[in-house]
Amino acid sequence: MLQKRVLKLNNFEILKGPIVYWMSRDQRIEDNWALIFAQQLAFENKQPLIIVFTLVDRFLNASVRHFAFMLKSLENESAKSYSLNIPFRLLKGNPPDELISFLLKINAGALVTDFDPLKIKREWKSKINLNINIPFYEVDAHNVVPCRYISQKEEFAAYTLRPKIHKVLNDFLDEFPKIEKHNYNSTEFVKKNHCFEYDLSSFENYPNEVDWIKPGSENAKKILEIFINQKLRSYAEFRNIPTHDFQSNLSPYLHFGQISAQRVALEVMKVNGFEESKKVFLEELIVRKELADNYCFYNQNYDNFEGLQNWAKNTLNEERNSPRDYIYMPDEFEFSKTHDELWNAAQTEMMKTGKMHGYLRMYWAKKILEWTTNPEQAIEIAVYLNDKYELDGRDPNGYTGIAWSIGGVHDRPWFPRKVFGKIRYMNFNGMSKKFDVQKYIKKVNEY
């Protein structure tokens, strides 16, 4: 595999002992560069290999809706790993403490994990790295072109990152090798370390699970197949129309790493024809998605007002005292109690299904800015609601989308207006010209 995907986080040399793959962001056995690297390391050193996942009861406003979608998939992945003679261990508690203790207990030889730009994951890694004396490798198994490799700074917009990605994209669109049966694992080692038990009742029970989408890598493949066979041909034309079902529905699977973005890209590129739709979809899947990772990795304030560019902070500061036509409290937003029936429907769709149409996410966030007393509160409410209800919440795409909608990140200044300043504006009448708003509202009310 390409070593450009791999970063060694310390200078320790590998020891005699099991190679541990700490699975986190990329929760799959197949098409996983981090696991591929960990097994290659184990083969080269003739060492055992074990997969570990660390589970916490509370994580960034996640509920049983998110934990169930994640754990039911991981249970299937643990069965796959067992069939390959690789134990899969679920550790419960504070991730750094549990993992450090486990590494010492089994006398691990090296640690491998996934790349993740979120602050909380990076803090966990830093604490672990300070308390181990074995090599610690980070592998970007989430992006097609690794985030650290493609840029060493926060990119201004898609047009600055796009040419960098396209220049090297073909080099990174290679086929994945398969994970092999791990013959350096003894039967005793596998049985002793394979433990995957959990209790969904221990998690926050609201919002509850959804049943319109099923978790797991096999279901992700089915959804991808449906998208390619039934939706891709008209994706460019209909993707932004909420009354039309032309979105891929892959975002929850991509968020939890139940399918690889690279696998999705490879399969879409195999399709003959539909060039415009393929171009639009791959732009979103690769350039826009990796731009979001870039923003969150190089900007530690990705989830608050301080992360915005200076022009946006200045224009929003100038509008702080502008009168608002409506002001709503957080619970009024949460339970769809605004005057705007379209906004209420979008919020209701997210609450009930765990997914809001991508085009409406922009309108939804911009109206929160318009109906709160300041941009700090607007971002806070949007992040809270997105992370609590969206299946793909707590994700760079979500944080970046909110920053774009409320704070003009990766956008340009527009004509100034009340409250928004030079931030791009959206309104109900404009949305009504794009699609049948009443049809959408009726559909949501039937859920």
C-alpha positions in Angstrom: 0.0 0.0 0.0 1.0 3.6 -0.5 3.1 4.8 2.5 1.8 8.3 1.9 -1.3 7.1 3.8 0.7 6.4 6.9 2.2 8.7 9.6 4.3 7.5 12.5 3.4 9.5 15.5 6.5 8.8 17.6 10.0 7.4 17.3 9.8 4.1 19.1 10.9 0.9 17.5 8.6 -2.1 17.2 8.7 -4.6 20.1 8.0 -8.3 20.2 4.3 -8.6 20.8 0.9 -8.3 19.2 0.1 -5.6 16.7 -3.0 -3.7 17.9 -5.3 -2.0 15.4 -7.4 0.5 17.3 -10.4 0.8 15.1 -12.3 4.1 15.5 -13.4 6.1 12.5 -13.3 3.4 9.9 -15.4 0.6 11.2 -15.0 -2.2 8.7 -12.8 -5.1 7.9 -12.9 -4.8 4.1 -11.3 -1.9 2.1 -9.6 -0.5 5.2 -6.1 0.8 4.7 -5.5 1.1 8.4 -6.2 -2.6 9.0 -4.3 -3.6 5.8 -1.3 -1.7 7.2 -1.6 -3.3 10.6 -1.7 -6.8 9.1 1.2 -6.1 6.9 3.2 -4.9 9.9 2.2 -8.1 11.8 3.2 -10.3 8.8 6.5 -8.6 8.4 7.3 -9.1 12.1 5.6 -12.5 12.4 3.4 -11.2 15.2 -0.2 -11.7 16.4 -2.8 -9.1 15.3 -5.8 -7.9 17.3 -8.6 -5.3 16.6 -9.7 -3.2 19.5 -12.7 -0.8 19.6 -13.1 1.6 22.5 -16.7 2.4 23.5 -17.9 5.3 25.6 -21.4 5.8 27.0 -21.5 9.5 26.1 -20.1 11.0 22.9 -21.0 14.5 21.5 -24.8 14.3 22.0 -25.0 10.8 20.4 -28.0 8.6 21.5 -29.1 5.1 21.1 -30.0 6.1 17.5 -26.3 6.4 16.7 -24.8 3.8 19.0 -27.2 1.1 17.8 -26.4 1.9 14.1 -22.7 1.7 15.0 -22.7 -1.4 17.3 -24.9 -3.6 15.2 -22.6 -3.1 12.3 -19.5 -3.6 14.5 -20.9 -6.9 15.8 -21.0 -8.1 12.2 -17.5 -6.9 11.6 -16.3 -8.7 14.7 -17.7 -12.0 13.3 -15.8 -11.3 10.0 -12.6 -10.7 11.9 -13.0 -13.9 13.9 -13.5 -15.9 10.7 -10.1 -14.5 9.6 -8.5 -15.7 12.9 -8.3 -12.1 14.2 -9.8 -11.4 17.6 -12.0 -8.3 18.0 -12.1 -6.8 21.5 -14.6 -4.2 22.7 -13.2 -2.0 25.5 -15.6 0.1 27.6 -14.7 3.3 29.4 -12.4 6.2 28.8 -10.6 5.4 25.5 -7.0 6.5 26.4 -7.1 4.8 29.9 -8.6 1.6 28.6 -6.4 1.3 25.6 -3.1 2.1 27.5 -4.0 -0.5 30.1 -4.8 -3.1 27.4 -1.6 -2.5 25.5 0.4 -3.1 28.7 -1.6 -6.1 29.6 -0.9 -7.9 26.3 2.7 -6.5 25.9 1.7 -5.0 22.5 4.5 -4.5 19.9 2.9 -1.6 18.0 -0.3 0.4 17.7 -2.1 1.4 14.5 -5.2 3.6 14.3 -7.4 5.6 11.9 -7.0 9.3 10.9 -9.6 11.5 12.4 -9.6 15.4 12.4 -12.0 15.9 15.3 -10.6 17.5 18.5 -11.8 14.8 20.9 -10.2 12.0 18.9 -6.9 13.9 18.5 -6.8 14.5 22.3 -7.3 10.8 22.9 -4.4 10.0 20.6 -2.1 12.6 22.2 -2.7 11.2 25.7 -2.1 7.6 24.5 1.1 8.7 22.7 2.5 10.2 25.9 2.0 7.0 27.8 3.3 4.3 25.5 6.7 3.1 24.5 5.8 1.4 21.2 5.3 2.7 17.7 2.0 4.5 17.1 0.9 4.7 13.4 -2.0 6.8 12.0 -3.4 5.7 8.7 -5.9 7.8 6.7 -8.4 5.2 5.7 -11.2 7.7 5.3 -10.1 10.0 2.6 -9.3 8.9 -0.9 -6.3 11.3 -0.9 -4.9 11.6 2.7 -5.7 14.8 4.5 -2.2 15.4 5.9 -0.6 14.6 2.6 -2.7 16.7 0.2 -2.4 20.0 2.2 -0.5 21.3 5.2 -2.7 24.3 5.8 -6.4 25.3 6.0 -7.6 25.7 2.4 -9.6 28.8 1.6 -12.2 27.1 -0.6 -12.9 24.1 -2.8 -11.2 25.8 -5.8 -7.8 25.8 -3.9 -8.0 22.2 -2.8 -9.5 20.7 -6.0 -6.5 21.0 -8.3 -4.2 19.5 -5.6 -6.5 16.5 -5.3 -7.0 16.0 -9.1 -3.3 16.2 -9.7 -2.7 13.0 -7.6 -6.1 11.4 -7.5 -5.3 8.5 -10.0 -2.4 7.5 -7.8 -4.6 7.0 -4.8 -7.5 5.2 -6.6 -5.8 1.9 -6.4 -7.6 -1.4 -5.6 -7.6 -2.7 -2.0 -5.8 -5.9 -1.1 -7.9 -8.3 0.9 -7.3 -9.0 4.6 -5.9 -12.6 4.9 -6.4 -15.2 7.5 -3.9 -14.4 10.2 -1.9 -17.5 10.8 0.3 -15.8 13.5 -2.6 -15.8 15.9 -2.8 -18.8 18.1 -6.2 -20.4 18.8 -5.7 -19.5 22.5 -4.9 -15.9 21.6 -8.0 -15.5 19.5 -10.4 -17.1 22.0 -8.9 -15.1 24.9 -9.2 -11.8 23.2 -12.4 -12.0 21.2 -15.1 -10.3 23.2 -17.9 -8.2 21.8 -20.7 -7.6 24.2 -22.8 -4.4 24.7 -26.1 -3.2 26.2 -28.1 -0.6 24.2 -30.1 0.3 27.3 -27.0 2.0 28.8 -27.2 4.8 26.2 -29.4 7.9 26.0 -32.7 6.5 24.7 -33.8 9.7 22.8 -33.8 10.2 19.9 -34.6 6.5 19.3 -33.5 4.2 16.6 -34.7 4.6 13.0 -35.8 1.7 10.8 -35.7 3.1 7.2 -32.0 2.4 6.9 -30.2 -0.7 8.1 -26.6 -0.6 9.5 -23.6 -2.5 8.3 -21.2 -2.9 5.4 -23.4 -5.3 3.5 -26.4 -3.0 3.6 -24.1 -0.1 2.6 -23.1 -2.1 -0.5 -26.8 -2.6 -1.3 -27.6 1.1 -0.9 -24.6 1.9 -3.2 -25.9 -0.6 -5.8 -29.4 1.0 -5.7 -27.9 4.4 -6.2 -25.8 3.4 -9.1 -28.6 1.5 -10.8 -31.5 3.8 -10.1 -30.3 7.3 -9.3 -26.9 8.0 -10.7 -28.2 8.7 -14.2 -30.2 11.7 -13.0 -28.2 12.7 -10.0 -26.9 16.0 -11.4 -30.4 17.1 -12.4 -32.4 16.1 -9.3 -30.0 15.8 -6.3 -31.1 19.2 -4.9 -34.8 18.6 -5.1 -36.1 17.4 -1.7 -39.3 15.9 -3.2 -37.3 13.7 -5.4 -35.4 10.7 -4.0 -32.1 11.0 -5.8 -29.7 11.4 -2.9 -27.3 8.4 -2.4 -28.2 7.8 1.3 -24.6 6.8 1.8 -23.7 9.5 4.4 -24.5 7.5 7.5 -22.4 4.6 6.2 -19.5 6.9 5.2 -19.7 8.7 8.6 -19.3 5.4 10.5 -16.8 4.0 8.1 -19.0 1.1 7.2 -18.1 1.7 3.6 -15.0 3.3 2.1 -15.3 6.5 0.1 -12.7 5.1 -2.1 -14.7 1.9 -2.8 -17.7 4.1 -3.6 -15.6 6.2 -6.0 -14.2 3.1 -7.7 -17.6 1.6 -8.3 -19.2 4.8 -9.6 -16.2 5.3 -12.0 -16.8 1.9 -13.5 -20.3 3.0 -14.8 -20.5 3.8 -18.5 -22.1 7.1 -19.3 -23.8 9.7 -17.1 -20.6 11.7 -17.1 -22.1 14.9 -15.7 -23.8 13.1 -12.8 -20.6 11.1 -12.1 -18.6 14.4 -12.1 -21.0 16.1 -9.6 -21.2 13.1 -7.3 -17.4 12.5 -7.2 -16.9 16.2 -6.5 -19.1 15.9 -3.4 -17.7 12.5 -2.4 -14.0 13.5 -2.7 -13.3 17.2 -3.0 -16.1 18.6 -0.8 -15.8 15.8 1.8 -12.0 16.1 2.0 -12.3 19.9 2.2 -14.4 19.4 5.3 -11.7 17.2 6.8 -9.1 19.8 5.9 -11.1 22.5 7.7 -11.6 20.5 10.9 -8.0 19.3 11.0 -6.4 22.7 10.5 -8.9 24.8 12.4 -9.4 23.8 16.0 -12.4 26.2 16.2 -14.4 24.3 13.5 -17.5 24.1 15.7 -17.7 27.7 16.9 -17.6 31.4 15.8 -13.8 31.8 16.2 -13.3 29.4 13.4 -14.8 31.7 10.8 -12.7 33.7 8.4 -12.1 37.4 9.4 -14.3 38.8 6.7 -17.2 36.7 8.0 -16.6 37.6 11.7 -16.4 41.2 10.8 -19.6 41.3 8.8 -21.5 39.3 11.5 -20.1 41.6 14.2 -21.4 44.6 12.3 -24.9 43.1 12.3 -25.1 42.1 16.0 -27.5 44.8 16.9 -29.7 44.5 13.8 -33.3 43.9 14.8 -34.5 40.3 14.2 -38.1 39.7 13.0 -38.2 36.5 15.1 -36.3 35.2 18.0 -36.6 31.5 19.1 -35.4 29.6 22.1 -33.4 26.4 21.7 -36.3 24.2 22.6 -38.5 26.0 20.1 -36.0 25.1 17.3 -35.7 21.6 18.5 -39.4 20.8 18.5 -40.2 22.6 15.3 -42.1 25.5 16.8 -41.1 28.4 14.4 -43.5 30.4 12.1 -41.8 28.8 9.0 -43.6 25.6 8.0 -40.7 24.6 5.7 -38.1 25.0 8.4 -40.4 23.1 10.8 -40.8 20.2 8.3 -37.0 20.0 7.8 -36.4 19.8 11.5 -39.1 17.3 11.9 -37.7 15.1 9.1 -34.3 15.1 10.9 -35.9 14.3 14.3 -38.0 11.4 13.0 -35.6 9.9 10.4 -32.1 10.9 11.4 -31.6 12.5 8.0 -32.4 15.9 6.5 -32.1 16.5 2.7 -28.8 18.1 2.0 -30.2 21.1 0.2 -32.5 21.9 3.1 -29.6 21.7 5.6 -28.3 25.0 4.2 -31.7 26.7 4.6 -32.2 25.2 8.0 -28.9 26.5 9.4 -29.2 30.0 7.8 -32.6 30.5 9.4 -31.2 29.6 12.8 -28.8 32.5 12.3 -31.6 34.8 11.3 -33.8 33.9 14.3 -31.2 34.0 17.1 -29.7 36.9 19.0 -26.1 36.3 17.9 -24.0 34.0 15.6 -22.3 32.2 18.5 -25.7 31.0 19.7 -26.8 30.1 16.1 -23.7 27.9 15.6 -24.2 26.3 19.0 -27.8 25.4 18.4 -27.1 24.1 14.9 -24.3 21.9 16.1 -26.4 20.6 19.0 -29.3 19.7 16.8 -27.2 18.2 14.0 -25.2 16.1 16.3 -28.2 14.9 18.4 -30.5 13.9 15.5 -28.6 13.3 12.3 -27.3 9.8 11.9 -24.2 11.3 10.3 -23.8 14.0 13.0 -20.6 14.6 14.9 -18.8 14.7 11.5 -16.5 17.1 9.6 -19.2 17.4 6.9 -21.7 18.6 9.4 -19.4 21.1 11.2 -18.2 22.5 7.9 -21.7 22.7 6.5 -22.9 24.7 9.5 -19.8 27.0 9.2 -20.5 27.5 5.5 -24.2 28.3 6.1 -23.8 30.6 9.2 -20.3 31.8 8.7 -19.4 31.8 5.0 -16.6 29.3 5.4 -15.4 28.3 1.9 -17.8 30.8 0.4 -17.4 34.5 -0.7 -19.0 37.7 0.5 -22.4 38.5 -1.0 -24.6 41.6 -1.1 -25.1 42.9 2.5 -28.4 42.6 4.3 -29.8 42.8 7.8 -28.6 40.2 10.3 -26.6 38.2 7.6 -24.2 41.0 6.6 -22.4 39.6 3.6 -23.2 36.0 4.4 -25.1 34.3 1.6 -28.9 34.6 2.2 -31.7 32.1 1.6 -35.4 32.6 2.0 -38.7 30.7 1.7 -39.7 32.3 -1.6 -36.4 31.3 -3.1 -36.9 27.7 -1.9 -40.4 27.7 -3.3 -39.0 28.4 -6.8 -36.6 25.5 -6.5 -39.1 22.7 -5.6 -42.7 22.0 -4.5 -42.5 23.1 -0.9 -46.0 22.0 0.0 -45.4 18.6 -1.4 -42.3 18.2 0.8 -44.1 19.4 3.9 -47.0 17.0 3.2 -44.5 14.1 2.8 -42.9 14.9 6.1 -46.2 15.2 7.9 -47.0 11.7 6.8 -44.0 10.2 8.6 
